[in-house]
Amino acid sequence: MKLLFKILGFLFAVLFLVSAILQYNDPDTVIWIIIWSFAAVFCLAFALNKISFTPLFFSGIMALGGFFFCYPEKFEGFEIGVGDIKNVEEGREAFGLLIIATVLLLFAIRTYMVRKSNI
């Protein structure tokens, strides 16, 4: 199980780093590169066992709050050309934050459980 979570940590670090790189043509590039990069760094730190429960948990909660904040008034999917571009963009950003929140909160729970069992 330990190896599985280590692999997941490295995998999500790479996926989040790729997501940060793909933000180069986004209308609000800098903020999303920072968000995805922080998520990648936290996943890498988790994989290397260099981060505690607290930063993972609070970052996950902030990403979850960002999901609710960014969620569009009218969700029209993810495909450009199907709905209003503003709603599509907000939907993509919101669900990106939901993915980050899910991963970081999962890693936070894992960190908490491992540290609790070692006491």
C-alpha positions as CSV (number, residue, x, y, z in Angstrom):
1,M,0.0,0.0,0.0
2,K,2.9,2.3,0.8
3,L,4.3,1.8,-2.7
4,L,0.9,2.5,-4.3
5,F,0.6,5.9,-2.6
6,K,4.2,6.7,-3.5
7,I,3.5,5.9,-7.1
8,L,0.3,8.0,-7.0
9,G,2.2,10.9,-5.5
10,F,4.8,10.9,-8.3
11,L,2.1,10.3,-11.0
12,F,-0.1,13.2,-9.8
13,A,3.0,15.4,-9.5
14,V,3.8,14.8,-13.2
15,L,0.1,15.2,-14.3
16,F,-0.2,18.5,-12.3
17,L,3.1,19.7,-13.8
18,V,1.9,19.0,-17.3
19,S,-1.4,20.8,-16.4
20,A,0.7,23.8,-15.3
21,I,2.6,23.8,-18.6
22,L,-0.6,23.6,-20.6
23,Q,-1.8,26.8,-19.1
24,Y,0.5,29.0,-21.3
25,N,-2.3,30.1,-23.6
26,D,-5.0,30.5,-20.9
27,P,-6.5,34.0,-20.4
28,D,-5.4,34.0,-16.8
29,T,-2.2,32.1,-17.2
30,V,-0.1,33.1,-14.2
31,I,-2.7,32.2,-11.5
32,W,-3.4,28.8,-13.0
33,I,0.3,27.9,-13.5
34,I,0.9,28.8,-9.8
35,I,-2.1,26.7,-8.7
36,W,-1.2,23.6,-10.7
37,S,2.5,24.0,-9.8
38,F,1.8,24.1,-6.1
39,A,-0.4,21.0,-6.4
40,A,2.5,19.3,-8.2
41,V,5.0,20.3,-5.5
42,F,2.7,19.1,-2.8
43,C,2.2,15.7,-4.5
44,L,6.0,15.4,-5.0
45,A,6.5,16.2,-1.3
46,F,3.9,13.6,-0.4
47,A,5.6,10.9,-2.5
48,L,9.0,11.8,-0.9
49,N,7.4,11.8,2.6
50,K,8.4,15.4,3.1
51,I,5.1,17.0,3.9
52,S,2.7,16.8,6.9
53,F,-1.0,16.5,7.2
54,T,-1.7,20.2,7.8
55,P,-0.5,21.7,4.5
56,L,-2.1,18.9,2.5
57,F,-5.4,19.2,4.3
58,F,-5.7,23.0,4.2
59,S,-4.6,23.2,0.5
60,G,-7.2,20.5,-0.3
61,I,-9.8,22.5,1.6
62,M,-8.8,25.7,-0.3
63,A,-9.0,23.9,-3.6
64,L,-12.4,22.6,-2.7
65,G,-13.5,26.1,-1.8
66,G,-12.1,27.3,-5.1
67,F,-14.3,24.7,-6.9
68,F,-17.4,26.2,-5.4
69,F,-16.2,29.7,-6.0
70,C,-15.4,29.0,-9.7
71,Y,-18.3,26.8,-10.5
72,P,-20.3,28.6,-13.3
73,E,-23.9,29.7,-12.8
74,K,-24.9,27.5,-15.7
75,F,-22.7,24.5,-16.3
76,E,-22.5,23.8,-20.1
77,G,-19.9,21.1,-20.2
78,F,-16.2,21.3,-21.2
79,E,-16.3,21.4,-25.0
80,I,-15.7,24.7,-26.7
81,G,-18.4,25.6,-29.2
82,V,-21.2,23.9,-27.3
83,G,-22.1,26.6,-24.8
84,D,-21.0,30.1,-23.7
85,I,-17.2,30.1,-23.6
86,K,-17.2,31.9,-20.2
87,N,-19.3,29.1,-18.7
88,V,-17.2,26.4,-20.3
89,E,-13.9,28.0,-19.1
90,E,-15.3,28.4,-15.5
91,G,-16.5,24.8,-15.6
92,R,-13.0,23.6,-16.6
93,E,-11.3,25.6,-13.9
94,A,-13.8,24.5,-11.3
95,F,-13.4,20.8,-12.0
96,G,-9.6,21.2,-12.2
97,L,-9.7,22.5,-8.6
98,L,-12.0,19.6,-7.7
99,I,-9.4,17.2,-9.0
100,I,-6.7,18.9,-7.0
101,A,-8.8,19.0,-3.9
102,T,-9.6,15.3,-4.2
103,V,-6.0,14.3,-4.6
104,L,-4.6,16.5,-1.8
105,L,-7.4,15.5,0.6
106,L,-6.7,11.8,-0.2
107,F,-3.0,12.3,0.5
108,A,-3.8,14.2,3.7
109,I,-6.0,11.4,5.0
110,R,-3.3,8.9,4.1
111,T,-0.6,11.0,5.9
112,Y,-2.8,11.3,8.9
113,M,-3.6,7.6,9.1
114,V,0.1,6.6,8.7
115,R,1.3,9.0,11.3
116,K,-1.5,8.0,13.7
117,S,-0.5,4.3,13.4
118,N,3.2,5.0,14.0
119,I,2.5,6.7,17.4
